Amino acid sequence: MQSAETRALMERYYAALTTADRDTMLECLDPEVTWVLPETAAQGNAVDTMTGAKEVVEALGGRVVRQTFDISQPINLEVRRMIVEGSTAVVQQRLTATAKATGRDYDNQYCWVYDCRDGLIAHMEEYTDTLYAAQRMGWDTA
């Protein structure tokens, strides 16, 4: 893919992600997309990689948000920077919300690396401060 095509795909995906437009999110993802979670987030969990567009959309398009954040409070996903080269995109973002389990403010930075092919997102890797997330969410860090 050319950089302009990748950028257009990523902008469409993020517009859908921030409005929970699950249908458009599905249209942006390869049916066999993989989402690699941060290693420390995966420790102790059964899943370290999610596979399949439907599973990824179910998680990012609602389930994770509902389980993790107080949806009665504002949730904001801000794309701070998007760098695109060919079929690869790197997106720096900031997520602010209220942690559901603790009621604490949540303000974390993320970096996502995307590999695209044939007009779809085929692979995504998430990087974030998982210790901060665990502390804000009240998760066991032992």
Phi and psi in radians as a Rosetta constraint file:
Dihedral C 1 N 2 CA 2 C 2 CIRCULARHARMONIC -1.425 0.35
Dihedral N 2 CA 2 C 2 N 3 CIRCULARHARMONIC 2.742 0.35
Dihedral C 2 N 3 CA 3 C 3 CIRCULARHARMONIC -0.972 0.35
Dihedral N 3 CA 3 C 3 N 4 CIRCULARHARMONIC -0.744 0.35
Dihedral C 3 N 4 CA 4 C 4 CIRCULARHARMONIC -1.102 0.35
Dihedral N 4 CA 4 C 4 N 5 CIRCULARHARMONIC -0.677 0.35
Dihedral C 4 N 5 CA 5 C 5 CIRCULARHARMONIC -1.164 0.35
Dihedral N 5 CA 5 C 5 N 6 CIRCULARHARMONIC -0.737 0.35
Dihedral C 5 N 6 CA 6 C 6 CIRCULARHARMONIC -1.113 0.35
Dihedral N 6 CA 6 C 6 N 7 CIRCULARHARMONIC -0.780 0.35
Dihedral C 6 N 7 CA 7 C 7 CIRCULARHARMONIC -1.061 0.35
Dihedral N 7 CA 7 C 7 N 8 CIRCULARHARMONIC -0.776 0.35
Dihedral C 7 N 8 CA 8 C 8 CIRCULARHARMONIC -1.072 0.35
Dihedral N 8 CA 8 C 8 N 9 CIRCULARHARMONIC -0.735 0.35
Dihedral C 8 N 9 CA 9 C 9 CIRCULARHARMONIC -1.084 0.35
Dihedral N 9 CA 9 C 9 N 10 CIRCULARHARMONIC -0.798 0.35
Dihedral C 9 N 10 CA 10 C 10 CIRCULARHARMONIC -1.161 0.35
Dihedral N 10 CA 10 C 10 N 11 CIRCULARHARMONIC -0.696 0.35
Dihedral C 10 N 11 CA 11 C 11 CIRCULARHARMONIC -1.119 0.35
Dihedral N 11 CA 11 C 11 N 12 CIRCULARHARMONIC -0.699 0.35
Dihedral C 11 N 12 CA 12 C 12 CIRCULARHARMONIC -1.127 0.35
Dihedral N 12 CA 12 C 12 N 13 CIRCULARHARMONIC -0.766 0.35
Dihedral C 12 N 13 CA 13 C 13 CIRCULARHARMONIC -1.079 0.35
Dihedral N 13 CA 13 C 13 N 14 CIRCULARHARMONIC -0.825 0.35
Dihedral C 13 N 14 CA 14 C 14 CIRCULARHARMONIC -1.175 0.35
Dihedral N 14 CA 14 C 14 N 15 CIRCULARHARMONIC -0.605 0.35
Dihedral C 14 N 15 CA 15 C 15 CIRCULARHARMONIC -1.078 0.35
Dihedral N 15 CA 15 C 15 N 16 CIRCULARHARMONIC -0.717 0.35
Dihedral C 15 N 16 CA 16 C 16 CIRCULARHARMONIC -1.227 0.35
Dihedral N 16 CA 16 C 16 N 17 CIRCULARHARMONIC -0.709 0.35
Dihedral C 16 N 17 CA 17 C 17 CIRCULARHARMONIC -1.085 0.35
Dihedral N 17 CA 17 C 17 N 18 CIRCULARHARMONIC -0.762 0.35
Dihedral C 17 N 18 CA 18 C 18 CIRCULARHARMONIC -1.293 0.35
Dihedral N 18 CA 18 C 18 N 19 CIRCULARHARMONIC -0.246 0.35
Dihedral C 18 N 19 CA 19 C 19 CIRCULARHARMONIC -1.966 0.35
Dihedral N 19 CA 19 C 19 N 20 CIRCULARHARMONIC 0.110 0.35
Dihedral C 19 N 20 CA 20 C 20 CIRCULARHARMONIC 0.985 0.35
Dihedral N 20 CA 20 C 20 N 21 CIRCULARHARMONIC 0.655 0.35
Dihedral C 20 N 21 CA 21 C 21 CIRCULARHARMONIC -1.450 0.35
Dihedral N 21 CA 21 C 21 N 22 CIRCULARHARMONIC 1.497 0.35
Dihedral C 21 N 22 CA 22 C 22 CIRCULARHARMONIC -1.095 0.35
Dihedral N 22 CA 22 C 22 N 23 CIRCULARHARMONIC -0.633 0.35
Dihedral C 22 N 23 CA 23 C 23 CIRCULARHARMONIC -1.095 0.35
Dihedral N 23 CA 23 C 23 N 24 CIRCULARHARMONIC -0.789 0.35
Dihedral C 23 N 24 CA 24 C 24 CIRCULARHARMONIC -1.210 0.35
Dihedral N 24 CA 24 C 24 N 25 CIRCULARHARMONIC -0.644 0.35
Dihedral C 24 N 25 CA 25 C 25 CIRCULARHARMONIC -1.011 0.35
Dihedral N 25 CA 25 C 25 N 26 CIRCULARHARMONIC -0.802 0.35
Dihedral C 25 N 26 CA 26 C 26 CIRCULARHARMONIC -1.044 0.35
Dihedral N 26 CA 26 C 26 N 27 CIRCULARHARMONIC -0.694 0.35
Dihedral C 26 N 27 CA 27 C 27 CIRCULARHARMONIC -1.129 0.35
Dihedral N 27 CA 27 C 27 N 28 CIRCULARHARMONIC -0.432 0.35
Dihedral C 27 N 28 CA 28 C 28 CIRCULARHARMONIC -1.526 0.35
Dihedral N 28 CA 28 C 28 N 29 CIRCULARHARMONIC -0.277 0.35
Dihedral C 28 N 29 CA 29 C 29 CIRCULARHARMONIC -1.812 0.35
Dihedral N 29 CA 29 C 29 N 30 CIRCULARHARMONIC 2.420 0.35
Dihedral C 29 N 30 CA 30 C 30 CIRCULARHARMONIC -1.074 0.35
Dihedral N 30 CA 30 C 30 N 31 CIRCULARHARMONIC 2.430 0.35
Dihedral C 30 N 31 CA 31 C 31 CIRCULARHARMONIC -0.952 0.35
Dihedral N 31 CA 31 C 31 N 32 CIRCULARHARMONIC -0.475 0.35
Dihedral C 31 N 32 CA 32 C 32 CIRCULARHARMONIC -1.880 0.35
Dihedral N 32 CA 32 C 32 N 33 CIRCULARHARMONIC 0.449 0.35
Dihedral C 32 N 33 CA 33 C 33 CIRCULARHARMONIC -0.925 0.35
Dihedral N 33 CA 33 C 33 N 34 CIRCULARHARMONIC 2.550 0.35
Dihedral C 33 N 34 CA 34 C 34 CIRCULARHARMONIC -2.021 0.35
Dihedral N 34 CA 34 C 34 N 35 CIRCULARHARMONIC 2.446 0.35
Dihedral C 34 N 35 CA 35 C 35 CIRCULARHARMONIC -2.122 0.35
Dihedral N 35 CA 35 C 35 N 36 CIRCULARHARMONIC 1.989 0.35
Dihedral C 35 N 36 CA 36 C 36 CIRCULARHARMONIC -1.678 0.35
Dihedral N 36 CA 36 C 36 N 37 CIRCULARHARMONIC 2.072 0.35
Dihedral C 36 N 37 CA 37 C 37 CIRCULARHARMONIC -1.444 0.35
Dihedral N 37 CA 37 C 37 N 38 CIRCULARHARMONIC 2.784 0.35
Dihedral C 37 N 38 CA 38 C 38 CIRCULARHARMONIC -0.991 0.35
Dihedral N 38 CA 38 C 38 N 39 CIRCULARHARMONIC 2.460 0.35
Dihedral C 38 N 39 CA 39 C 39 CIRCULARHARMONIC -0.968 0.35
Dihedral N 39 CA 39 C 39 N 40 CIRCULARHARMONIC -0.753 0.35
Dihedral C 39 N 40 CA 40 C 40 CIRCULARHARMONIC -1.262 0.35
Dihedral N 40 CA 40 C 40 N 41 CIRCULARHARMONIC -0.387 0.35
Dihedral C 40 N 41 CA 41 C 41 CIRCULARHARMONIC -1.320 0.35
Dihedral N 41 CA 41 C 41 N 42 CIRCULARHARMONIC -0.518 0.35
Dihedral C 41 N 42 CA 42 C 42 CIRCULARHARMONIC -1.424 0.35
Dihedral N 42 CA 42 C 42 N 43 CIRCULARHARMONIC -0.393 0.35
Dihedral C 42 N 43 CA 43 C 43 CIRCULARHARMONIC -1.050 0.35
Dihedral N 43 CA 43 C 43 N 44 CIRCULARHARMONIC 2.254 0.35
Dihedral C 43 N 44 CA 44 C 44 CIRCULARHARMONIC 1.452 0.35
Dihedral N 44 CA 44 C 44 N 45 CIRCULARHARMONIC -0.093 0.35
Dihedral C 44 N 45 CA 45 C 45 CIRCULARHARMONIC -1.853 0.35
Dihedral N 45 CA 45 C 45 N 46 CIRCULARHARMONIC 2.740 0.35
Dihedral C 45 N 46 CA 46 C 46 CIRCULARHARMONIC -1.315 0.35
Dihedral N 46 CA 46 C 46 N 47 CIRCULARHARMONIC -0.324 0.35
Dihedral C 46 N 47 CA 47 C 47 CIRCULARHARMONIC -2.094 0.35
Dihedral N 47 CA 47 C 47 N 48 CIRCULARHARMONIC 2.216 0.35
Dihedral C 47 N 48 CA 48 C 48 CIRCULARHARMONIC -2.031 0.35
Dihedral N 48 CA 48 C 48 N 49 CIRCULARHARMONIC -0.285 0.35
Dihedral C 48 N 49 CA 49 C 49 CIRCULARHARMONIC -2.447 0.35
Dihedral N 49 CA 49 C 49 N 50 CIRCULARHARMONIC 2.319 0.35
Dihedral C 49 N 50 CA 50 C 50 CIRCULARHARMONIC -1.790 0.35
Dihedral N 50 CA 50 C 50 N 51 CIRCULARHARMONIC 2.467 0.35
Dihedral C 50 N 51 CA 51 C 51 CIRCULARHARMONIC -2.217 0.35
Dihedral N 51 CA 51 C 51 N 52 CIRCULARHARMONIC 2.356 0.35
Dihedral C 51 N 52 CA 52 C 52 CIRCULARHARMONIC 1.829 0.35
Dihedral N 52 CA 52 C 52 N 53 CIRCULARHARMONIC 2.350 0.35
Dihedral C 52 N 53 CA 53 C 53 CIRCULARHARMONIC -1.039 0.35
Dihedral N 53 CA 53 C 53 N 54 CIRCULARHARMONIC -0.746 0.35
Dihedral C 53 N 54 CA 54 C 54 CIRCULARHARMONIC -1.113 0.35
Dihedral N 54 CA 54 C 54 N 55 CIRCULARHARMONIC -0.728 0.35
Dihedral C 54 N 55 CA 55 C 55 CIRCULARHARMONIC -1.138 0.35
Dihedral N 55 CA 55 C 55 N 56 CIRCULARHARMONIC -0.757 0.35
Dihedral C 55 N 56 CA 56 C 56 CIRCULARHARMONIC -1.125 0.35
Dihedral N 56 CA 56 C 56 N 57 CIRCULARHARMONIC -0.781 0.35
Dihedral C 56 N 57 CA 57 C 57 CIRCULARHARMONIC -1.158 0.35
Dihedral N 57 CA 57 C 57 N 58 CIRCULARHARMONIC -0.690 0.35
Dihedral C 57 N 58 CA 58 C 58 CIRCULARHARMONIC -1.044 0.35
Dihedral N 58 CA 58 C 58 N 59 CIRCULARHARMONIC -0.712 0.35
Dihedral C 58 N 59 CA 59 C 59 CIRCULARHARMONIC -1.274 0.35
Dihedral N 59 CA 59 C 59 N 60 CIRCULARHARMONIC -0.990 0.35
Dihedral C 59 N 60 CA 60 C 60 CIRCULARHARMONIC -1.329 0.35
Dihedral N 60 CA 60 C 60 N 61 CIRCULARHARMONIC -0.470 0.35
Dihedral C 60 N 61 CA 61 C 61 CIRCULARHARMONIC -1.533 0.35
Dihedral N 61 CA 61 C 61 N 62 CIRCULARHARMONIC 0.115 0.35
Dihedral C 61 N 62 CA 62 C 62 CIRCULARHARMONIC 3.031 0.35
Dihedral N 62 CA 62 C 62 N 63 CIRCULARHARMONIC -0.988 0.35
Dihedral C 62 N 63 CA 63 C 63 CIRCULARHARMONIC -1.014 0.35
Dihedral N 63 CA 63 C 63 N 64 CIRCULARHARMONIC -0.867 0.35
Dihedral C 63 N 64 CA 64 C 64 CIRCULARHARMONIC -1.122 0.35
Dihedral N 64 CA 64 C 64 N 65 CIRCULARHARMONIC -0.731 0.35
Dihedral C 64 N 65 CA 65 C 65 CIRCULARHARMONIC -1.084 0.35
Dihedral N 65 CA 65 C 65 N 66 CIRCULARHARMONIC -0.839 0.35
Dihedral C 65 N 66 CA 66 C 66 CIRCULARHARMONIC -1.131 0.35
Dihedral N 66 CA 66 C 66 N 67 CIRCULARHARMONIC -0.642 0.35
Dihedral C 66 N 67 CA 67 C 67 CIRCULARHARMONIC -1.319 0.35
Dihedral N 67 CA 67 C 67 N 68 CIRCULARHARMONIC -0.520 0.35
Dihedral C 67 N 68 CA 68 C 68 CIRCULARHARMONIC -1.742 0.35
Dihedral N 68 CA 68 C 68 N 69 CIRCULARHARMONIC -0.626 0.35
Dihedral C 68 N 69 CA 69 C 69 CIRCULARHARMONIC -2.090 0.35
Dihedral N 69 CA 69 C 69 N 70 CIRCULARHARMONIC 2.652 0.35
Dihedral C 69 N 70 CA 70 C 70 CIRCULARHARMONIC -1.340 0.35
Dihedral N 70 CA 70 C 70 N 71 CIRCULARHARMONIC 1.776 0.35
Dihedral C 70 N 71 CA 71 C 71 CIRCULARHARMONIC -1.300 0.35
Dihedral N 71 CA 71 C 71 N 72 CIRCULARHARMONIC -0.073 0.35
Dihedral C 71 N 72 CA 72 C 72 CIRCULARHARMONIC -1.417 0.35
Dihedral N 72 CA 72 C 72 N 73 CIRCULARHARMONIC -0.162 0.35
Dihedral C 72 N 73 CA 73 C 73 CIRCULARHARMONIC -1.873 0.35
Dihedral N 73 CA 73 C 73 N 74 CIRCULARHARMONIC 2.775 0.35
Dihedral C 73 N 74 CA 74 C 74 CIRCULARHARMONIC -1.057 0.35
Dihedral N 74 CA 74 C 74 N 75 CIRCULARHARMONIC 2.435 0.35
Dihedral C 74 N 75 CA 75 C 75 CIRCULARHARMONIC -2.187 0.35
Dihedral N 75 CA 75 C 75 N 76 CIRCULARHARMONIC 2.251 0.35
Dihedral C 75 N 76 CA 76 C 76 CIRCULARHARMONIC -2.299 0.35
Dihedral N 76 CA 76 C 76 N 77 CIRCULARHARMONIC 2.237 0.35
Dihedral C 76 N 77 CA 77 C 77 CIRCULARHARMONIC -1.977 0.35
Dihedral N 77 CA 77 C 77 N 78 CIRCULARHARMONIC 2.001 0.35
Dihedral C 77 N 78 CA 78 C 78 CIRCULARHARMONIC -1.938 0.35
Dihedral N 78 CA 78 C 78 N 79 CIRCULARHARMONIC 2.113 0.35
Dihedral C 78 N 79 CA 79 C 79 CIRCULARHARMONIC -1.408 0.35
Dihedral N 79 CA 79 C 79 N 80 CIRCULARHARMONIC 2.031 0.35
Dihedral C 79 N 80 CA 80 C 80 CIRCULARHARMONIC -1.585 0.35
Dihedral N 80 CA 80 C 80 N 81 CIRCULARHARMONIC -0.577 0.35
Dihedral C 80 N 81 CA 81 C 81 CIRCULARHARMONIC -2.798 0.35
Dihedral N 81 CA 81 C 81 N 82 CIRCULARHARMONIC 2.463 0.35
Dihedral C 81 N 82 CA 82 C 82 CIRCULARHARMONIC -2.290 0.35
Dihedral N 82 CA 82 C 82 N 83 CIRCULARHARMONIC 2.141 0.35
Dihedral C 82 N 83 CA 83 C 83 CIRCULARHARMONIC -2.027 0.35
Dihedral N 83 CA 83 C 83 N 84 CIRCULARHARMONIC 2.222 0.35
Dihedral C 83 N 84 CA 84 C 84 CIRCULARHARMONIC -2.223 0.35
Dihedral N 84 CA 84 C 84 N 85 CIRCULARHARMONIC 2.302 0.35
Dihedral C 84 N 85 CA 85 C 85 CIRCULARHARMONIC -2.439 0.35
Dihedral N 85 CA 85 C 85 N 86 CIRCULARHARMONIC 1.967 0.35
Dihedral C 85 N 86 CA 86 C 86 CIRCULARHARMONIC 1.070 0.35
Dihedral N 86 CA 86 C 86 N 87 CIRCULARHARMONIC -2.171 0.35
Dihedral C 86 N 87 CA 87 C 87 CIRCULARHARMONIC -1.672 0.35
Dihedral N 87 CA 87 C 87 N 88 CIRCULARHARMONIC 0.200 0.35
Dihedral C 87 N 88 CA 88 C 88 CIRCULARHARMONIC -1.988 0.35
Dihedral N 88 CA 88 C 88 N 89 CIRCULARHARMONIC 2.394 0.35
Dihedral C 88 N 89 CA 89 C 89 CIRCULARHARMONIC -2.256 0.35
Dihedral N 89 CA 89 C 89 N 90 CIRCULARHARMONIC 2.463 0.35
Dihedral C 89 N 90 CA 90 C 90 CIRCULARHARMONIC -2.139 0.35
Dihedral N 90 CA 90 C 90 N 91 CIRCULARHARMONIC 2.174 0.35
Dihedral C 90 N 91 CA 91 C 91 CIRCULARHARMONIC -2.123 0.35
Dihedral N 91 CA 91 C 91 N 92 CIRCULARHARMONIC 2.111 0.35
Dihedral C 91 N 92 CA 92 C 92 CIRCULARHARMONIC -1.671 0.35
Dihedral N 92 CA 92 C 92 N 93 CIRCULARHARMONIC 2.258 0.35
Dihedral C 92 N 93 CA 93 C 93 CIRCULARHARMONIC -2.451 0.35
Dihedral N 93 CA 93 C 93 N 94 CIRCULARHARMONIC 2.836 0.35
Dihedral C 93 N 94 CA 94 C 94 CIRCULARHARMONIC -2.189 0.35
Dihedral N 94 CA 94 C 94 N 95 CIRCULARHARMONIC 2.310 0.35
Dihedral C 94 N 95 CA 95 C 95 CIRCULARHARMONIC -2.061 0.35
Dihedral N 95 CA 95 C 95 N 96 CIRCULARHARMONIC 2.168 0.35
Dihedral C 95 N 96 CA 96 C 96 CIRCULARHARMONIC -2.103 0.35
Dihedral N 96 CA 96 C 96 N 97 CIRCULARHARMONIC 2.432 0.35
Dihedral C 96 N 97 CA 97 C 97 CIRCULARHARMONIC -2.944 0.35
Dihedral N 97 CA 97 C 97 N 98 CIRCULARHARMONIC -2.980 0.35
Dihedral C 97 N 98 CA 98 C 98 CIRCULARHARMONIC -2.071 0.35
Dihedral N 98 CA 98 C 98 N 99 CIRCULARHARMONIC 2.205 0.35
Dihedral C 98 N 99 CA 99 C 99 CIRCULARHARMONIC -1.138 0.35
Dihedral N 99 CA 99 C 99 N 100 CIRCULARHARMONIC 2.278 0.35
Dihedral C 99 N 100 CA 100 C 100 CIRCULARHARMONIC -1.147 0.35
Dihedral N 100 CA 100 C 100 N 101 CIRCULARHARMONIC -0.783 0.35
Dihedral C 100 N 101 CA 101 C 101 CIRCULARHARMONIC -1.258 0.35
Dihedral N 101 CA 101 C 101 N 102 CIRCULARHARMONIC -0.543 0.35
Dihedral C 101 N 102 CA 102 C 102 CIRCULARHARMONIC -2.003 0.35
Dihedral N 102 CA 102 C 102 N 103 CIRCULARHARMONIC -0.327 0.35
Dihedral C 102 N 103 CA 103 C 103 CIRCULARHARMONIC 1.330 0.35
Dihedral N 103 CA 103 C 103 N 104 CIRCULARHARMONIC 0.117 0.35
Dihedral C 103 N 104 CA 104 C 104 CIRCULARHARMONIC -1.430 0.35
Dihedral N 104 CA 104 C 104 N 105 CIRCULARHARMONIC 2.625 0.35
Dihedral C 104 N 105 CA 105 C 105 CIRCULARHARMONIC -1.104 0.35
Dihedral N 105 CA 105 C 105 N 106 CIRCULARHARMONIC 2.506 0.35
Dihedral C 105 N 106 CA 106 C 106 CIRCULARHARMONIC -2.174 0.35
Dihedral N 106 CA 106 C 106 N 107 CIRCULARHARMONIC 2.190 0.35
Dihedral C 106 N 107 CA 107 C 107 CIRCULARHARMONIC -2.555 0.35
Dihedral N 107 CA 107 C 107 N 108 CIRCULARHARMONIC 1.679 0.35
Dihedral C 107 N 108 CA 108 C 108 CIRCULARHARMONIC -2.246 0.35
Dihedral N 108 CA 108 C 108 N 109 CIRCULARHARMONIC 2.628 0.35
Dihedral C 108 N 109 CA 109 C 109 CIRCULARHARMONIC -1.712 0.35
Dihedral N 109 CA 109 C 109 N 110 CIRCULARHARMONIC 2.511 0.35
Dihedral C 109 N 110 CA 110 C 110 CIRCULARHARMONIC -2.295 0.35
Dihedral N 110 CA 110 C 110 N 111 CIRCULARHARMONIC 2.678 0.35
Dihedral C 110 N 111 CA 111 C 111 CIRCULARHARMONIC -2.307 0.35
Dihedral N 111 CA 111 C 111 N 112 CIRCULARHARMONIC 2.198 0.35
Dihedral C 111 N 112 CA 112 C 112 CIRCULARHARMONIC -2.033 0.35
Dihedral N 112 CA 112 C 112 N 113 CIRCULARHARMONIC 2.382 0.35
Dihedral C 112 N 113 CA 113 C 113 CIRCULARHARMONIC -2.000 0.35
Dihedral N 113 CA 113 C 113 N 114 CIRCULARHARMONIC 2.184 0.35
Dihedral C 113 N 114 CA 114 C 114 CIRCULARHARMONIC -2.055 0.35
Dihedral N 114 CA 114 C 114 N 115 CIRCULARHARMONIC 2.399 0.35
Dihedral C 114 N 115 CA 115 C 115 CIRCULARHARMONIC -1.993 0.35
Dihedral N 115 CA 115 C 115 N 116 CIRCULARHARMONIC 2.244 0.35
Dihedral C 115 N 116 CA 116 C 116 CIRCULARHARMONIC -2.047 0.35
Dihedral N 116 CA 116 C 116 N 117 CIRCULARHARMONIC 2.634 0.35
Dihedral C 116 N 117 CA 117 C 117 CIRCULARHARMONIC -2.713 0.35
Dihedral N 117 CA 117 C 117 N 118 CIRCULARHARMONIC 2.556 0.35
Dihedral C 117 N 118 CA 118 C 118 CIRCULARHARMONIC 0.924 0.35
Dihedral N 118 CA 118 C 118 N 119 CIRCULARHARMONIC 0.640 0.35
Dihedral C 118 N 119 CA 119 C 119 CIRCULARHARMONIC 1.371 0.35
Dihedral N 119 CA 119 C 119 N 120 CIRCULARHARMONIC 0.211 0.35
Dihedral C 119 N 120 CA 120 C 120 CIRCULARHARMONIC -2.346 0.35
Dihedral N 120 CA 120 C 120 N 121 CIRCULARHARMONIC 2.724 0.35
Dihedral C 120 N 121 CA 121 C 121 CIRCULARHARMONIC -1.369 0.35
Dihedral N 121 CA 121 C 121 N 122 CIRCULARHARMONIC 2.095 0.35
Dihedral C 121 N 122 CA 122 C 122 CIRCULARHARMONIC -1.825 0.35
Dihedral N 122 CA 122 C 122 N 123 CIRCULARHARMONIC -0.454 0.35
Dihedral C 122 N 123 CA 123 C 123 CIRCULARHARMONIC -2.623 0.35
Dihedral N 123 CA 123 C 123 N 124 CIRCULARHARMONIC 2.400 0.35
Dihedral C 123 N 124 CA 124 C 124 CIRCULARHARMONIC -2.428 0.35
Dihedral N 124 CA 124 C 124 N 125 CIRCULARHARMONIC 2.338 0.35
Dihedral C 124 N 125 CA 125 C 125 CIRCULARHARMONIC -2.140 0.35
Dihedral N 125 CA 125 C 125 N 126 CIRCULARHARMONIC 2.308 0.35
Dihedral C 125 N 126 CA 126 C 126 CIRCULARHARMONIC -1.867 0.35
Dihedral N 126 CA 126 C 126 N 127 CIRCULARHARMONIC 2.343 0.35
Dihedral C 126 N 127 CA 127 C 127 CIRCULARHARMONIC -2.230 0.35
Dihedral N 127 CA 127 C 127 N 128 CIRCULARHARMONIC 2.322 0.35
Dihedral C 127 N 128 CA 128 C 128 CIRCULARHARMONIC -2.820 0.35
Dihedral N 128 CA 128 C 128 N 129 CIRCULARHARMONIC 2.982 0.35
Dihedral C 128 N 129 CA 129 C 129 CIRCULARHARMONIC -1.433 0.35
Dihedral N 129 CA 129 C 129 N 130 CIRCULARHARMONIC 1.634 0.35
Dihedral C 129 N 130 CA 130 C 130 CIRCULARHARMONIC -1.309 0.35
Dihedral N 130 CA 130 C 130 N 131 CIRCULARHARMONIC -0.451 0.35
Dihedral C 130 N 131 CA 131 C 131 CIRCULARHARMONIC -1.163 0.35
Dihedral N 131 CA 131 C 131 N 132 CIRCULARHARMONIC -0.801 0.35
Dihedral C 131 N 132 CA 132 C 132 CIRCULARHARMONIC -1.014 0.35
Dihedral N 132 CA 132 C 132 N 133 CIRCULARHARMONIC -0.827 0.35
Dihedral C 132 N 133 CA 133 C 133 CIRCULARHARMONIC -1.015 0.35
Dihedral N 133 CA 133 C 133 N 134 CIRCULARHARMONIC -0.814 0.35
Dihedral C 133 N 134 CA 134 C 134 CIRCULARHARMONIC -1.065 0.35
Dihedral N 134 CA 134 C 134 N 135 CIRCULARHARMONIC -0.748 0.35
Dihedral C 134 N 135 CA 135 C 135 CIRCULARHARMONIC -1.121 0.35
Dihedral N 135 CA 135 C 135 N 136 CIRCULARHARMONIC -0.756 0.35
Dihedral C 135 N 136 CA 136 C 136 CIRCULARHARMONIC -1.196 0.35
Dihedral N 136 CA 136 C 136 N 137 CIRCULARHARMONIC -0.571 0.35
Dihedral C 136 N 137 CA 137 C 137 CIRCULARHARMONIC -1.528 0.35
Dihedral N 137 CA 137 C 137 N 138 CIRCULARHARMONIC -0.196 0.35
Dihedral C 137 N 138 CA 138 C 138 CIRCULARHARMONIC 1.378 0.35
Dihedral N 138 CA 138 C 138 N 139 CIRCULARHARMONIC 0.418 0.35
Dihedral C 138 N 139 CA 139 C 139 CIRCULARHARMONIC -1.400 0.35
Dihedral N 139 CA 139 C 139 N 140 CIRCULARHARMONIC 2.648 0.35
Dihedral C 139 N 140 CA 140 C 140 CIRCULARHARMONIC -1.205 0.35
Dihedral N 140 CA 140 C 140 N 141 CIRCULARHARMONIC 2.142 0.35
Dihedral C 140 N 141 CA 141 C 141 CIRCULARHARMONIC -1.823 0.35
Dihedral N 141 CA 141 C 141 N 142 CIRCULARHARMONIC 0.135 0.35
